[in-house]
């Protein structure tokens, strides 16, 4: 449809928040939706790589937890949007409107970046 030309905004509940992936898919098409999924896949892949190369076990477990939280939250939101599971109210990390969710997601990525700063073999 093009950016800002979505017709579903008026019919979907919480279109700017919980169901944002449907609006992205309608406005940007399959390539836009695939790009969002690809970006989350890259984020999860890098998180797993950081967890495997963490200096200690605690850093590895924290990195694994942060990566799992972002992965599951994005999978649940996309599954709700595609009507695979019932609506849960999970926002799409870094995309959905919401101050607390965005703040916590950015803090988690900051912690993940700090863990990646100190990797095995770098004393």
HELIX and SHEET records of a PDB file:
HELIX    1   1 UNK A    8  UNK A   10  5                                   3    
HELIX    2   2 UNK A   20  UNK A   52  1                                  33    
HELIX    3   3 UNK A   57  UNK A   81  1                                  25    
HELIX    4   4 UNK A   99  UNK A  117  1                                  19    
END                                                                             
